[in-house]
Amino acid sequence: MLGRYCRLEPLDAERHAADLFEAYSEAPDGRDWTYLAPQKPTSLAAWRDVLASEARSDDPLRFAIIDLESGKAVGKLALMRIDAVNGAIEVGGVTYSRRLQRKPAGTEAICLLARRVFDELGYRRFEWKCDSLNAASRAAAQRYGFTFEGIFRQAMVYHGRNRDTAWYSMLDSEWPRARDAFDRWLSPDNFDEHGAQRRSLAALREG
């Protein structure tokens, strides 16, 4: 899946392990992994083993996010809980390195997945779920155009504690407006000479 700022390609341990280990190692501490179920691998060998296991899965179906300027993998995400019969699918495992956070490529990666889900596969429902305490993920879901649906209480236990799960969704009927906003936000014309956005994604969607 090719965009203006990034490319999504099937996760491959041999191709992506070194890049991702390097990118994730730039974080000053472990806060970026607070709400991820697996523990952060502490060596390249361990990271390669994790990616090799993840790459063998068809659901979740994982992708590496390649920064087109550097040609390196800078994050990963997945399509999961794939329900072709009912046309529902979830984006999950969103793991952005510091090289990707607050960059146009991070937004474009979600847009590319949504295009695959709605325009190519013809699905009816695109889901986003996260720990209810994960304020950054909840804000991102709303920024991208997902609608909050509610809290699934005591949905799971991880890291030795309870997790209530916040549910968000985007429907096929809502996608055309969201797609148009993504396209206009990602346009080079929407950024000034310092890379700052001229109009927000939410403002473009609502306008």
Secondary structure, DSSP 8 states (H G I E B T S, - for coil): -B-SSEEEEE--HHHHHHHHHHHHTTSSSSGGGTT-SS----SHHHHHHHHHHHHT-SSSEEEEEEETTT--EEEEEEEEEEETTTTEEEEEEEEE-TTTTTSHHHHHHHHHHHIIIIIIS--SEEEEEEETT-HHHHHHHHHHT-EEEEEEEEEEEETTEEEEEEEEEEETTTHHHHHHHHHHHHSGGGB-TTS-BSS-HHHHHH-
